[in-house]
């Protein structure tokens, strides 16, 4: 795969020399991980980790290209590389930065009143503005940051000089789900439409809640606006627990370093500080987890106590349609089957339940949900399974 990436980009990547002496030959450190083989060109890296001997693990690859490298790569090569990588199993888009350079206007883009726009609730989607001004002789200019560096969208607005010509640069750093969506769209977008697409993606991140004279200037910067889907809000405390479990080795290391008594005191102090720093998001996750725990127990009792709630002697007259896919959303999960799937459920007879839609009870069918006349019955973000004998 490394060779294919090199051929696609057409750049002279060279293999890096060993940095760590390791019996397993895991000796190249990149992106805070150890890789077996890494190639470099102008600070950009591509690499591979081999599977362990005797296992069915997959080869792991990474591609990390910086701006100076991509400046010499045409759009068609970038699109070809993204298309090639996305066909790989477990493709993950960690980050993509998109920078647009505009002719200088008066005042410059970085000197607009971004703090005022935020304070007046004009700027949509950001809760923080940070400005850094450099008046030195080497690199004078101003940089404005919108949002948080840890979020999936982080904006930088700054002065840029390219080959002696001044530009205003609008640069946005997209991460995780937003980055993956953009990369997928870039593959399907015609090459000659990519500049317009990228302009729409970047400028579409600057939105104002209402019209005002001092924000009319931004109309001169964008050709259109493309909405990048926001990440889904996962109010699942299990993910937080899994995060802690993933870092159990770090906790064990700190405990051995401190000793048990000092470590316990340290953890109690951290928990006390954490309770004071809990934000509405954390409170919502906690309340939701408690609510779902009560809901799951209540549903179980309802199924146990309701006569005829679980059908007996179930027979399946036709196989389940292979095309059926059940999507799970939070907090309410309702599936709309297509005609073939609906016919299958109607043929089963008892594979449906009723839900109170406000005005009347509606019939809802789900695979494996053999529930009869539970009113009202709402499927929350729970994993509920029914297992039947012959």
N, C-alpha and C positions, 0 to 999 in steps of 0.2 A: 504493500500500500504506500509506503514511503516513496518508492520509485515512481508510482503513478502520480502522486502529489507533485513530485519534482518535475515530472514531464508536463503536467498540466500548467504549472506556474512558469516553467521555463527559466528558473533562477538557479544559480550555482550554489545550492546548499552543500555544505561540507560537514562530514561527521565530526562531532566533538570528541575530544580525547577524554579518557577516564578521569574522573574526579575523586571517586571513592574506591578504595580497594575492598572488594567484597567477594567472598567465595562463590556467591551466586551470580556474580557479574551484574548485579543491579547497581550500577556505578555512576549514573548520570542524574544529577539533581536538576529538575525543571518544574516550574509551576507548583513548588512545594511538595513534589512527589519524586520518587526515584524511578528512573526508566532504564531499560536495557540499552537502548539505542536512540541517540538524539542527533539531529542535523541542524546546522545554524547558517543563517545568511542575514547580515546586517541587523543582528539582534532578534530576528524572527526565528522561531523554532518549530520543528516537527519531530515527533518521536514515537517510540513503540515500547510497550512492555510485553514480554513473552509470557505465555501461560506456564504454570508450574508443570513440571514433568509428571506424566501419568494422570493428568486431570483433563477434563473436558472444558476448561476455561477458554474464553475467547481472547484473541489478541486485543490489546488496548492501544489505541492511537490518539495522539493529540496534535492539533494544529494551532499555533499561536503566531499570527502575523501582525506586525506593527504597521504604523502609518507610512514610515519611510520605505518599507518593502512594497506595500500595496500601491504606492505612488507610481511604481514602474510596471504595474500589472493592469491589463485592460479589463473592462467590465465583463467581456465574454469569458475570460479565464477565471475570474472570480465566480461567476455563475456556474461554470463547469465544475469548479472545485466544490462548491456548495452542493451541487446536485450529486456529485460522486460520494461525498461524505455522508449525505443524508440517507443513502442506500445502505450504509453500514448499520449493523445491529447496535442498539443502545446509543444512537446518536444523541449527543447533548450539546446544546448551544449555550455556552457559558456567558458570552459577552460579544457585542458588536458596537463599535463606536462609529458614528457617522458625522462628518464635519462638512459644513457648507461655507464657502467663502463668498462674500458679497462685496461689491464696490462700496467704498466709504460714502456714507451719507452724513449730513449735519443735523443734529449731533450724531456721534458714532453710536453704534448699537449698544456697546458696553456702557455708554454714558446716559442711556435712557433711565427714567426713574422707576426701575424695577421694584425698589423698596416701597415706593408709593403705590404702585399697582397692587402689590400684595396687601399692604395695609388697608387699602380701600376695597378689598375683596373683589378686585377686578381680575387678578391672575388666578386661573382655575388649575387646581391639581397640585399646588405646591404650598408648603407651610413655612419655608425658610428661604431667605435670600442672603447671600454673603458676598461682600465686595472687597476685592484686594486691589489697591492702586500702587503702582511702582513708578516713582518719579526719578529713578536713577538714569544715568547716561547709557548704560548697556542695553537694557530692555525696558524702556518706558512704556507704560500702557496700563490698562485696567482690565480686570477679569471679574466677571459676575458668575456666581454659582446659584443655581436654582435646585431646590430639593436636597435629598440626602444621598451621600455616596454609597450607602448600603442598600438603597432602594433599587427597584428594577429600572428606574429612569432618573438620570442625573444630567443636568444641563450645565454647559460651560459657554459663556459668551465672552470673547476676548479679542484684542487687537492682534492682527497677524501681518507680518511683512514677508512677502514671497518675491525673491529676485528684485528687491528694491521697490516693490509696489505694495502699498498698504491695502489691507482688506479687513472687513469685519467678519469674524468667524463665529458661527453658531454650531456648536458641537454637542451631541447628545450620546450618552453612554447607556446602552440598553443591555439588560442582563436577563438570564434565565428564560422565562416563558415569552417575554417580549422579544428577546433576541432570537429565539427559535422561530417565532412567527415571522419576523422580518426575513430571516434566512430562507424560509420556505417560500415566501412570496417573491423573493429575488430570483429564485430558480424558475418560477413560472412566469416571471415578467419578461417580455421581449427586451433584448439587450439595448436597443435604441430608446426604450422607455424607462430604463433604469434611473437616469439622472432625475427625471421628473418624479418617479416613484420615491426616490430618496429625499427629494425636496419636500414632497408631501408628507413623508414619515416624520422628518425633523420639524418642519414648520407646523405640522399638525399637533405637536406637543405644546405649542404656545397658544393658549386659548384665553379669551377674555369673556367675562360673564355678561357684559353689556357694552354698548357703544359709548365711546367718549372721545373727544377731539384729540387728546394726547396719546391715544393708542391707534389712531388711524395709520400711523407710519408703517405698521407691520404688514399692511396689505401689499406694500411694495416688495416684500421679501418672498412671498410664497406664490406658487403657481396654482396650488390647490391644497387640500387637506386630506390626509389619509389617517384614519383612526386605527391605532395599534391596540388590539384588545388588551384590556387590563388583566392582570393575573387574577385567578379565582381566589376568593378568600376562603382558606381552609381553617375553619374553626374546630380543629381537632387536637385535643390535648395529647392524643397518642403520638403525634409527630414530635411534640416537645419531649415526651418521655423517650422516644427513640433517639432524639438528638443527644440527650444526656447519656443514654446507653452507648452510643457511638463513641463518646469521649470518655468512657470508663477508664481506659488506660491512662489518660492524662490525670484523672482524679487519683488513681492508684499511685502514680508517680509522685504527685504532690503530697499525698498522705505519707508515703515512705520518707520523703524529704523532711516533712514537718514533725512526724511522729503523731501517734493517734490522738493524744490529748490536745496538742496545739492545732491539729487538723480539725477536730470536732469544734473547737472554739472558733476557728476560722470559718467553718461552714455555717455555724449559727449566726455569726456576724454578717456573712454574705446573705443569708436568708432574710435577716432583719432589714438589711439595706434593700434587698429585692422587693420586699413587700411595700416599702415606701415608694419604690420606683415603678410599680405596676401601673400600666397605662390602661385606658378603656379597652384596648384590644385584648389584653391579658384577662381582664375581668369578664369580657364577653366569652372567651374560650372557656374559662372556669365555670361560669354560669351555664353555658351550653352543655359542657361535659356532665355537670350534675343533673341537668334537666333530662338529658338523653339516658342517663343511668336510671332515673326514676321511670322514664317512659318505657324503656325496655322491660323493666320489671313489671310495669302495669300491663303491657301488652301480653307478657307471658301469663299473668294471672287471668287476663281476659280470655285468652285462648283455652286455658285449663277449665275455667268455670262456665263458659258459654256452651250450652248443649248444641251439638251438631256443628260446632265451629270447624272441626277438622273432619273432613270426609273420610269414610272408610271404604275399603274395597275399590280403590282407585284403579281405573284402567285407562290406558292412553290409546285411543283409536287410531291416531296417526302420529308419526314422529314429529318432534319439535322442528319447526322451520329453521334451516341452518342459517338463514339470513338474520335471525333475530338477534338484536343487540340491546342490552339493557344499560342505559346510561344512568349514572348516579350523580345527583346534584344535591346541594345543601341549601336550605334545610328541608325543603319539600321535594319528594321524588315521585313523579307520576309519569308513567310510560304510555305513549300513544301507539298501540300496535297498528301495523298496516293491515290491508284487507285479508291477506293470507294468514297472518298471525291471528287476527280476530276470529276468522273461521275456525282455526285450530282450537282456540279457547272456547268458542261457542260449542264445539263438538264435545269437549271435555264435560262441560255443563257446570261443574262446581268450581272451576278455576277462576272465580271472580269474586269481588267484594264490592260493597257500596261505600261511597264517600259523600259526605254532606258538603255540597258545593255552595251552600248559602240559601238557595231558593228551593232546591230539591235534591234528592239523592241520585247520584250518577253512578253508573256501573263501570268499574275499572277492573281490568284483567292484567295479571302479572304471572309469569311462569313460576310454578312451584308454590304460589300463594293459594292454598285451598282454604278459603275463608268464606263463610256464608253469613250475610246479614249482620255484620258488625257495624253499628251506626253510632257516631261517626267513626271513621277509621282513617288515620293519616299516616302515611309511610314517612318516617323521619330518616335521617342519615344513618340508618342502622343496617347491620348485616343480619337479616333474619332468614333462617333456612328451615325447611320442613323436610324431614326424611321419612319415607314410607316403606313399609314392608310390601310383600306381594299382595 
